[in-house]
Amino acid sequence: MHGDERDHLEPRGDARRLMDFLHLGEAIDLRRLASVLRPFVEADFEFQQDQFVECMVATWDGHEVVVSHPREEPNAEYVEDGELTENNAVTAITLTVHQSGEQVGESATRQSELASSIALAVATTFETEVLHSKTWDVERATTIVWNRRYRHEAAVVEPEPPVVFTSGWKRIALVTTIESLRPKYDGPLDFMHVIHPRAVVDKRRPFPLMRGLTATTVASLQPRCTVLGPIEVPIGGRLLRGELVSIPHAPHEMVDGLSDARDALVDVLDYAEHREAGFVSLGALIPSISRQGRLLKKARPHMAITTGHGFTAVTIAQMVEDIEKEVGSEGVVAVMGAAGSTGRAALRCMFRRSPRRRVLAVDLPQQMSKIPEIPGWNPTVHRLTTVKEEIKEAAIVVCVTNAVGGILQADDFGENTVILDDAQPENVDISVLDTRPDLRIVKCLTRIPGLHCPFEMGLFAAEHLDPEVNFTCLAEIILSAAEQHPESCVVGDPTDEQLDYLEHAARRHGVRPAEFFSFPSLGAIDLGARRTTLQQTRV
């Protein structure tokens, strides 16, 4: 992540310039804590709260001190046992300098002294440990890792010299503050995979350092691009290196702020160019808001982009066959969102593999004219409908809509239906299984041998973790990079040539559909065993 002066964050108004973070393992009363800090600050504390924190804030002359109790739970997968860290702290103290860039240098020494004084005072008064974890130079995107531990015996523990690293690029990219996820490789990337948070709360997840700050403050620091972690995979005789990045827009925010989300994507492409990424792939709802990548290709014609739709369609067709091997191939396969880019591609792949399979294509009335144009469409065995209730006749329901949440309920399905849900966010919520235990819900995922992607994308609970299994859109960019594809792979609808290319590349590199995985808490499920159990129960 090294860069020159041009890579520094660009100043903006009265923004935060320098921040120090202190952490406590005890839930000390905020008013008592503020009273101990009052001699060190030059203003009274005021109480504030929102859905994420309750806090006391003092602001004066370009300085700010916040003492807070985070309401959100720490990220369990990144919490170290037995040691106070920024991830598991239950009380936080944040010191901020708001002054101009020229004044920050003059304030840095005072800020450091203030942090030490406050940490020592809190440790001795409450007989507790205080961790001074990091100093973050917001303007230059530089982080100093201190790991200073203040104890009530007035001892300061500094186990190692401080570490300084670059933690972002301009005002565009900011690297997660989870140390185990921070990319250490700063050379040219083979690819970059772009996703988005599923909900507003997910925006805060990469930054446990900021757990003690209000939503408004975090939003002011939120970058256009968050680097969530590295991706590595040995494939094609070499080690491919990539980064997983995210724009800061949850699904409903893309609907309300489409222009902002698209602008963020263009900024991500600029960051990808800075990192010399060979390819950029688009995950979840990002293809749909970028017109299947066309808008991004227009904005940056020289960038190699792929949407993930091609290999997703190939995998859906293969998984439908795999499901039929378990539950039988006599039933109807319904495709929700059949007229969309992924839906049309999936239907084309299904028609090529099994032209006589009975298919029910479901979509909105204004979209229906697109479906009969799909190569392989045969009205003698394939039907169109705009009526959601008709999916009750289907043995398998494939969900590929770009809806921003659950659109199918328990009573929408027939008995023993298998649902292949590729939608992100999911079209079918896990709560459906509470009233319909006969249903089986499977995610469209792929197995990538040797994949290392340490950021958990919400696919598995800890007890079901399978690091080689991930989304099909990620597999598409890995295959493109492994094959050193000379240009954008899939922008717009995938062609037959692109589908064949991806299918052959997957066979060459051992990338295949994953086993039948359901929701994170359920892990892998056995369709055949469940069917047998249900039949025995009825008997």
C-alpha positions as CSV (number, residue, x, y, z in Angstrom):
1,M,0.0,0.0,0.0
2,H,3.0,2.3,-0.4
3,G,2.4,5.6,-2.3
4,D,3.9,9.0,-2.8
5,E,2.6,12.4,-1.8
6,R,-0.1,12.2,-4.4
7,D,-1.5,9.1,-2.6
8,H,-2.4,11.0,0.6
9,L,-5.9,11.7,1.6
10,E,-7.1,15.0,0.2
11,P,-8.0,17.7,2.8
12,R,-11.6,18.6,3.1
13,G,-13.1,21.4,5.2
14,D,-13.1,21.0,9.0
15,A,-12.5,17.2,8.8
16,R,-10.9,15.0,11.4
17,R,-7.1,15.0,10.9
18,L,-5.6,13.0,13.7
19,M,-7.2,10.3,15.9
20,D,-6.0,8.3,18.8
21,F,-7.9,5.2,20.1
22,L,-7.9,4.0,23.7
23,H,-9.8,0.8,24.8
24,L,-11.0,-0.6,28.1
25,G,-12.2,-4.1,28.9
26,E,-14.6,-2.9,31.6
27,A,-18.0,-1.1,31.2
28,I,-17.2,1.9,33.4
29,D,-20.0,4.4,33.9
30,L,-19.5,7.1,31.3
31,R,-20.2,10.0,33.6
32,R,-17.7,8.8,36.1
33,L,-15.2,8.4,33.3
34,A,-15.9,11.9,32.0
35,S,-15.3,13.3,35.5
36,V,-11.8,11.8,35.6
37,L,-11.0,13.2,32.1
38,R,-12.4,16.6,32.8
39,P,-9.1,18.1,34.1
40,F,-7.4,17.1,30.8
41,V,-10.0,18.7,28.5
42,E,-11.2,22.3,28.0
43,A,-14.9,21.8,27.7
44,D,-17.8,20.1,29.5
45,F,-19.0,16.7,28.3
46,E,-22.4,16.3,26.7
47,F,-24.3,13.0,26.5
48,Q,-25.1,11.6,23.0
49,Q,-26.5,8.3,21.8
50,D,-27.6,6.5,18.6
51,Q,-28.3,2.8,17.6
52,F,-24.5,2.0,17.8
53,V,-23.2,3.8,20.9
54,E,-24.0,5.9,23.9
55,C,-21.3,8.4,24.6
56,M,-20.1,11.6,26.3
57,V,-18.4,14.2,24.0
58,A,-16.3,17.2,24.8
59,T,-15.2,19.5,22.0
60,W,-13.0,22.6,22.1
61,D,-10.6,24.6,19.9
62,G,-10.2,21.9,17.2
63,H,-10.0,19.0,19.7
64,E,-12.6,16.4,20.7
65,V,-12.7,13.6,23.3
66,V,-15.4,10.9,23.2
67,V,-15.9,8.3,25.9
68,S,-18.4,5.6,24.8
69,H,-20.0,2.3,25.3
70,P,-20.5,0.5,21.9
71,R,-23.9,-1.2,21.7
72,E,-22.8,-3.6,18.9
73,E,-21.2,-6.9,19.7
74,P,-17.6,-7.3,18.6
75,N,-16.7,-9.4,15.6
76,A,-16.5,-12.8,17.2
77,E,-14.2,-14.2,14.5
78,Y,-11.6,-11.5,15.2
79,V,-11.7,-11.4,19.0
80,E,-8.6,-12.7,20.7
81,D,-9.2,-14.7,23.9
82,G,-7.7,-13.4,27.1
83,E,-6.3,-10.1,25.9
84,L,-7.8,-6.7,25.6
85,T,-7.9,-5.5,21.9
86,E,-9.7,-2.9,19.9
87,N,-12.0,-5.7,18.7
88,N,-13.4,-6.7,22.1
89,A,-13.3,-3.5,24.1
90,V,-16.5,-2.6,26.0
91,T,-15.5,1.0,26.6
92,A,-13.7,3.3,24.2
93,I,-12.0,6.7,24.4
94,T,-11.3,8.5,21.2
95,L,-9.2,11.7,20.9
96,T,-9.5,13.7,17.7
97,V,-7.8,16.8,16.2
98,H,-10.0,18.7,13.8
99,Q,-7.4,21.4,12.9
100,S,-6.0,22.3,9.5
101,G,-3.2,20.3,8.0
102,E,-0.6,22.9,8.9
103,Q,-1.6,22.8,12.5
104,V,-1.7,19.0,12.9
105,G,2.0,18.8,13.2
106,E,2.0,21.2,16.1
107,S,-0.8,19.3,17.8
108,A,0.6,15.8,17.3
109,T,2.9,16.0,20.3
110,R,0.2,17.4,22.5
111,Q,-2.2,14.7,21.3
112,S,0.3,12.0,22.1
113,E,0.9,13.4,25.6
114,L,-2.9,13.8,26.2
115,A,-3.5,10.2,25.2
116,S,-0.8,9.0,27.6
117,S,-2.1,11.1,30.5
118,I,-5.7,10.1,30.0
119,A,-4.8,6.4,29.7
120,L,-2.7,6.5,32.9
121,A,-5.3,8.4,34.8
122,V,-8.1,6.0,33.9
123,A,-5.9,2.9,34.6
124,T,-5.0,4.1,38.1
125,T,-8.4,5.6,39.1
126,F,-10.4,2.5,38.1
127,E,-7.6,-0.1,38.6
128,T,-8.1,-1.4,35.1
129,E,-6.1,-1.9,32.0
130,V,-6.2,0.7,29.2
131,L,-4.9,-0.1,25.7
132,H,-3.6,2.7,23.5
133,S,-3.9,0.8,20.2
134,K,-3.3,3.2,17.3
135,T,-2.8,6.7,16.1
136,W,-4.5,7.3,12.8
137,D,-3.3,10.3,10.6
138,V,-6.5,10.7,8.6
139,E,-5.1,13.2,6.2
140,R,-2.2,11.1,5.1
141,A,-3.9,7.7,5.7
142,T,-1.0,6.6,7.9
143,T,-1.5,4.4,11.0
144,I,0.9,4.0,13.9
145,V,0.4,0.8,15.9
146,W,1.4,1.5,19.5
147,N,-0.1,-1.4,21.5
148,R,0.7,0.5,24.7
149,R,-0.9,-1.1,27.8
150,Y,-1.4,1.1,30.9
151,R,-1.9,-0.8,34.2
152,H,-3.2,0.5,37.5
153,E,0.3,0.0,39.0
154,A,1.3,3.0,36.8
155,A,3.3,0.6,34.5
156,V,3.3,1.1,30.8
157,V,3.8,-2.0,28.7
158,E,5.2,-1.5,25.2
159,P,6.1,-5.1,24.0
160,E,7.5,-4.0,20.6
161,P,8.5,-0.8,18.8
162,P,5.6,1.0,17.1
163,V,4.7,-0.1,13.5
164,V,3.9,2.5,10.9
165,F,2.0,1.6,7.7
166,T,0.0,3.2,5.0
167,S,-3.7,2.5,5.5
168,G,-5.4,4.0,2.5
169,W,-5.2,5.9,-0.8
170,K,-6.5,9.5,-1.2
171,R,-10.0,10.0,0.0
172,I,-11.0,6.9,-2.0
173,A,-9.8,3.8,-0.3
174,L,-9.4,2.9,3.4
175,V,-8.0,-0.4,4.6
176,T,-9.9,-2.4,7.3
177,T,-8.6,-1.8,10.8
178,I,-8.7,-5.6,11.5
179,E,-5.0,-6.4,11.6
180,S,-5.4,-10.0,10.5
181,L,-7.2,-8.8,7.4
182,R,-4.9,-6.0,6.4
183,P,-3.3,-6.8,3.0
184,K,0.5,-7.0,3.4
185,Y,1.3,-7.4,-0.3
186,D,1.6,-4.0,-2.1
187,G,2.7,-5.1,-5.5
188,P,0.5,-5.2,-8.7
189,L,-2.7,-7.2,-8.2
190,D,-4.0,-9.9,-10.6
191,F,-7.6,-8.8,-9.8
192,M,-10.0,-6.9,-7.5
193,H,-13.4,-8.1,-6.5
194,V,-16.0,-5.4,-5.6
195,I,-19.0,-6.1,-3.3
196,H,-21.3,-4.0,-1.1
197,P,-22.6,-4.3,2.5
198,R,-25.9,-6.2,2.9
199,A,-27.1,-3.8,5.7
200,V,-26.0,-0.5,7.2
201,V,-24.6,-2.3,10.2
202,D,-22.1,-4.1,7.9
203,K,-20.5,-0.9,7.0
204,R,-19.0,-0.7,10.5
205,R,-17.8,-4.3,10.6
206,P,-14.4,-3.7,8.9
207,F,-13.6,-1.0,11.4
208,P,-13.7,-2.3,15.0
209,L,-11.4,0.6,15.8
210,M,-14.4,2.9,15.2
211,R,-16.8,0.9,17.4
212,G,-16.8,3.8,19.9
213,L,-18.0,6.4,17.4
214,T,-21.5,7.5,16.5
215,A,-23.0,6.6,13.1
216,T,-22.6,10.2,12.0
217,T,-18.9,10.3,12.8
218,V,-18.3,6.9,11.1
219,A,-20.2,8.2,8.0
220,S,-17.9,11.2,7.8
221,L,-14.9,8.9,7.8
222,Q,-16.4,6.3,5.5
223,P,-14.4,6.0,2.2
224,R,-15.8,5.4,-1.2
225,C,-13.9,2.1,-1.2
226,T,-13.1,-0.1,1.8
227,V,-10.3,-2.7,1.4
228,L,-11.7,-5.8,3.3
229,G,-8.8,-8.1,2.8
230,P,-6.5,-10.0,0.5
231,I,-7.5,-12.9,-1.8
232,E,-5.0,-15.5,-2.8
233,V,-5.3,-18.7,-4.8
234,P,-2.8,-21.0,-6.4
235,I,-4.1,-21.7,-9.8
236,G,-2.8,-22.0,-13.4
237,G,0.7,-22.8,-12.0
238,R,1.1,-19.5,-10.2
239,L,-0.2,-17.6,-7.1
240,L,-2.9,-15.1,-8.0
241,R,-3.2,-12.1,-5.7
242,G,-6.3,-10.0,-5.4
243,E,-8.1,-7.7,-3.0
244,L,-11.7,-7.8,-1.8
245,V,-13.1,-4.3,-1.7
246,S,-16.5,-2.8,-0.9
247,I,-18.5,0.4,-1.8
248,P,-20.3,1.9,1.2
249,H,-23.9,1.4,-0.1
250,A,-26.3,-1.1,1.3
251,P,-29.1,-2.4,-1.2
252,H,-31.8,0.1,-0.1
253,E,-29.2,2.9,-0.3
254,M,-28.4,2.0,-3.9
255,V,-32.1,2.5,-4.8
256,D,-32.3,5.9,-3.0
257,G,-28.8,7.1,-4.0
258,L,-28.0,5.4,-7.3
259,S,-25.9,8.2,-8.6
260,D,-23.7,8.2,-5.5
261,A,-23.3,4.4,-5.7
262,R,-22.2,4.6,-9.3
263,D,-19.7,7.4,-8.5
264,A,-18.3,5.2,-5.8
265,L,-17.8,2.4,-8.3
266,V,-15.9,4.7,-10.6
267,D,-13.6,5.7,-7.7
268,V,-13.1,2.0,-7.0
269,L,-11.8,1.6,-10.6
270,D,-9.4,4.4,-10.0
271,Y,-8.1,2.6,-6.9
272,A,-7.9,-0.6,-8.9
273,E,-5.8,1.3,-11.5
274,H,-3.6,2.6,-8.7
275,R,-3.1,-1.0,-7.5
276,E,-2.4,-2.1,-11.1
277,A,-5.2,-4.7,-10.9
278,G,-5.4,-6.7,-14.1
279,F,-9.2,-7.4,-13.8
280,V,-12.1,-6.0,-11.8
281,S,-15.2,-8.1,-11.0
282,L,-18.6,-7.0,-9.8
283,G,-20.5,-8.9,-7.1
284,A,-24.0,-9.0,-5.6
285,L,-26.2,-6.1,-6.9
286,I,-23.4,-4.1,-8.4
287,P,-23.8,-5.5,-12.0
288,S,-27.5,-4.4,-12.0
289,I,-26.8,-0.8,-10.9
290,S,-24.0,-0.5,-13.4
291,R,-26.1,-1.9,-16.3
292,Q,-24.2,-5.2,-16.2
293,G,-20.9,-3.3,-16.2
294,R,-21.5,-1.2,-19.3
295,L,-21.5,2.1,-17.4
296,L,-18.1,1.3,-15.8
297,K,-16.7,0.1,-19.1
298,K,-17.8,3.4,-20.6
299,A,-16.2,5.4,-17.8
300,R,-12.9,3.5,-17.9
301,P,-12.7,1.8,-21.3
302,H,-9.1,0.5,-20.7
303,M,-10.2,-1.5,-17.6
304,A,-10.8,-5.2,-17.8
305,I,-14.2,-5.8,-16.1
306,T,-16.4,-8.9,-15.6
307,T,-19.8,-9.1,-13.9
308,G,-19.7,-12.7,-12.7
309,H,-23.0,-13.5,-14.6
310,G,-21.3,-16.0,-16.9
311,F,-19.9,-18.5,-14.4
312,T,-22.9,-18.0,-12.2
313,A,-25.2,-19.1,-15.1
314,V,-22.9,-22.1,-15.8
315,T,-23.0,-23.1,-12.1
316,I,-26.8,-22.7,-11.8
317,A,-27.3,-25.1,-14.7
318,Q,-24.9,-27.6,-13.2
319,M,-26.5,-27.3,-9.8
320,V,-30.0,-27.8,-11.1
321,E,-28.8,-31.1,-12.6
322,D,-27.1,-32.0,-9.3
323,I,-30.3,-31.3,-7.4
324,E,-32.3,-33.4,-9.8
325,K,-30.0,-36.3,-9.2
326,E,-31.1,-36.2,-5.6
327,V,-34.8,-35.4,-5.8
328,G,-35.7,-36.6,-9.3
329,S,-35.8,-34.8,-12.7
330,E,-39.6,-35.2,-13.4
331,G,-40.6,-31.9,-11.9
332,V,-40.8,-28.4,-13.2
333,V,-37.9,-26.0,-12.7
334,A,-39.1,-22.4,-12.0
335,V,-36.7,-19.5,-12.5
336,M,-37.6,-16.3,-10.6
337,G,-36.1,-13.2,-12.3
338,A,-35.9,-15.1,-15.6
339,A,-35.7,-12.0,-17.7
340,G,-32.7,-10.5,-15.9
341,S,-29.2,-10.8,-17.2
342,T,-28.3,-13.7,-14.9
343,G,-31.7,-15.3,-15.4
344,R,-31.5,-15.2,-19.2
345,A,-27.9,-16.6,-19.1
346,A,-28.9,-19.4,-16.7
347,L,-31.9,-20.4,-18.9
348,R,-29.6,-20.5,-21.9
349,C,-27.2,-22.8,-20.1
350,M,-30.0,-25.0,-18.9
351,F,-31.5,-25.2,-22.4
352,R,-28.1,-26.2,-23.8
353,R,-27.7,-29.0,-21.3
354,S,-31.2,-30.3,-21.2
355,P,-33.4,-28.9,-24.0
356,R,-36.5,-30.9,-22.9
357,R,-36.5,-30.0,-19.3
358,R,-39.8,-28.5,-18.2
359,V,-39.1,-24.8,-17.2
360,L,-41.4,-22.1,-15.8
361,A,-39.9,-18.6,-16.4
362,V,-41.2,-16.0,-13.9
363,D,-40.8,-12.3,-14.1
364,L,-42.6,-8.9,-14.2
365,P,-45.0,-8.3,-17.1
366,Q,-42.9,-5.6,-18.7
367,Q,-39.9,-8.0,-18.9
368,M,-41.6,-11.0,-20.4
369,S,-40.9,-10.2,-24.0
370,K,-37.2,-10.8,-23.5
371,I,-37.5,-14.5,-22.5
372,P,-38.8,-16.1,-25.7
373,E,-35.8,-14.6,-27.5
374,I,-33.4,-16.8,-25.5
375,P,-31.7,-19.4,-27.7
376,G,-33.2,-22.8,-26.9
377,W,-36.6,-21.5,-25.8
378,N,-39.3,-24.1,-26.7
379,P,-42.9,-23.2,-26.0
380,T,-43.9,-26.8,-26.0
381,V,-41.9,-27.5,-22.8
382,H,-41.2,-24.0,-21.5
383,R,-43.8,-21.6,-20.1
384,L,-44.0,-17.9,-19.2
385,T,-45.8,-16.5,-16.2
386,T,-46.1,-13.3,-14.2
387,V,-48.1,-15.0,-11.5
388,K,-45.9,-15.8,-8.5
389,E,-48.4,-18.4,-7.2
390,E,-47.6,-20.7,-10.2
391,I,-44.2,-21.6,-8.7
392,K,-46.1,-23.9,-6.3
393,E,-46.1,-26.5,-9.1
394,A,-42.3,-26.5,-9.3
395,A,-40.0,-29.1,-7.7
396,I,-37.0,-26.7,-8.0
397,V,-37.2,-22.9,-7.7
398,V,-34.1,-20.9,-8.9
399,C,-34.0,-17.3,-7.5
400,V,-31.9,-14.8,-9.5
401,T,-33.8,-11.6,-9.0
402,N,-32.1,-8.3,-8.1
403,A,-34.7,-7.5,-5.4
404,V,-33.3,-5.8,-2.3
405,G,-34.6,-8.4,0.2
406,G,-36.8,-11.5,0.8
407,I,-39.7,-11.6,-1.8
408,L,-40.8,-15.2,-1.3
409,Q,-42.7,-16.5,1.7
410,A,-43.4,-19.9,3.2
411,D,-46.8,-20.3,1.5
412,D,-45.4,-19.5,-2.0
413,F,-43.9,-23.0,-2.4
414,G,-45.2,-26.4,-3.1
415,E,-44.5,-29.4,-0.9
416,N,-40.8,-30.5,-0.6
417,T,-39.5,-27.8,-3.0
418,V,-35.8,-27.3,-3.3
419,I,-34.9,-23.6,-3.6
420,L,-31.6,-22.6,-5.3
421,D,-31.2,-19.0,-4.1
422,D,-28.5,-17.1,-5.9
423,A,-29.9,-13.7,-5.1
424,Q,-27.8,-11.3,-2.9
425,P,-29.5,-10.2,-0.7
426,E,-31.4,-13.5,-0.4
427,N,-34.9,-13.8,-1.9
428,V,-35.9,-16.4,0.7
429,D,-35.2,-15.7,4.4
430,I,-34.2,-18.5,6.8
431,S,-37.4,-17.8,8.9
432,V,-39.4,-19.5,6.1
433,L,-38.0,-22.8,7.4
434,D,-39.7,-22.3,10.8
435,T,-43.1,-23.0,9.3
436,R,-42.0,-25.0,6.3
437,P,-39.4,-27.6,7.4
438,D,-40.1,-29.6,4.2
439,L,-38.4,-26.9,2.1
440,R,-34.7,-27.1,1.4
441,I,-32.8,-24.0,0.6
442,V,-29.5,-24.2,-1.2
443,K,-27.0,-21.4,-2.0
444,C,-25.3,-21.1,-5.4
445,L,-21.7,-21.4,-4.4
446,T,-18.5,-22.7,-6.0
447,R,-15.5,-24.6,-4.7
448,I,-12.1,-23.0,-5.6
449,P,-9.2,-25.2,-4.6
450,G,-6.6,-23.5,-2.4
451,L,-8.7,-20.3,-2.1
452,H,-7.5,-17.9,0.7
453,C,-10.1,-15.2,1.4
454,P,-10.0,-14.4,5.1
455,F,-12.8,-11.9,5.2
456,E,-15.9,-13.9,6.1
457,M,-18.7,-12.9,3.7
458,G,-21.5,-14.3,5.8
459,L,-21.6,-17.7,4.2
460,F,-20.7,-19.9,7.2
461,A,-21.0,-20.1,10.9
462,A,-17.6,-20.8,12.5
463,E,-18.4,-24.5,13.0
464,H,-19.3,-24.9,9.3
465,L,-16.4,-22.9,7.8
466,D,-15.1,-24.1,4.4
467,P,-12.5,-21.6,3.2
468,E,-12.5,-23.0,-0.4
469,V,-16.2,-22.2,-0.9
470,N,-17.3,-18.8,-2.1
471,F,-19.5,-16.9,-4.5
472,T,-19.5,-17.8,-8.2
473,C,-18.8,-14.2,-9.3
474,L,-15.5,-14.4,-7.4
475,A,-14.7,-17.7,-9.3
476,E,-15.3,-15.9,-12.6
477,I,-12.6,-13.3,-12.0
478,I,-10.2,-15.9,-10.7
479,L,-10.7,-18.0,-13.8
480,S,-10.2,-14.9,-16.0
481,A,-7.0,-14.0,-14.2
482,A,-5.7,-17.6,-14.3
483,E,-6.3,-17.8,-18.1
484,Q,-4.8,-14.3,-18.5
485,H,-7.9,-13.3,-20.5
486,P,-6.7,-10.3,-22.6
487,E,-9.8,-8.1,-22.1
488,S,-13.1,-7.8,-20.2
489,C,-14.7,-11.1,-19.9
490,V,-18.5,-10.6,-19.3
491,V,-19.9,-7.1,-19.7
492,G,-23.6,-7.1,-20.5
493,D,-25.1,-10.5,-21.4
494,P,-22.6,-13.4,-21.6
495,T,-22.2,-14.9,-25.1
496,D,-22.1,-18.6,-25.8
497,E,-18.4,-18.3,-26.5
498,Q,-17.9,-16.8,-23.1
499,L,-20.0,-19.4,-21.3
500,D,-18.0,-22.2,-23.1
501,Y,-14.7,-20.4,-22.2
502,L,-15.6,-20.2,-18.5
503,E,-16.9,-23.8,-18.4
504,H,-13.7,-25.2,-20.0
505,A,-11.5,-23.0,-17.8
506,A,-13.3,-24.3,-14.7
507,R,-12.6,-27.9,-15.7
508,R,-9.0,-27.1,-16.3
509,H,-8.5,-25.6,-12.9
510,G,-10.7,-27.9,-10.8
511,V,-13.3,-25.1,-10.0
512,R,-16.7,-26.7,-9.6
513,P,-20.1,-26.2,-7.9
514,A,-19.9,-26.5,-4.1
515,E,-21.8,-29.1,-2.2
516,F,-25.3,-28.2,-1.1
517,F,-24.7,-25.5,1.4
518,S,-27.7,-23.7,3.0
519,F,-27.8,-20.8,5.5
520,P,-24.7,-20.2,7.7
521,S,-26.2,-21.8,10.8
522,L,-27.2,-24.9,8.8
523,G,-24.0,-25.5,6.7
524,A,-24.1,-28.4,4.3
525,I,-27.3,-30.3,3.9
526,D,-28.1,-33.7,2.4
527,L,-31.0,-33.4,0.0
528,G,-31.4,-37.1,-0.5
529,A,-31.4,-38.0,3.2
530,R,-33.9,-35.3,4.0
531,R,-36.2,-36.5,1.2
532,T,-36.0,-40.0,2.6
533,T,-36.8,-38.8,6.1
534,L,-39.8,-36.8,5.0
535,Q,-41.2,-39.8,3.1
536,Q,-40.7,-42.1,6.1
537,T,-42.4,-39.5,8.3
538,R,-45.5,-39.5,6.1
539,V,-45.7,-43.3,6.0
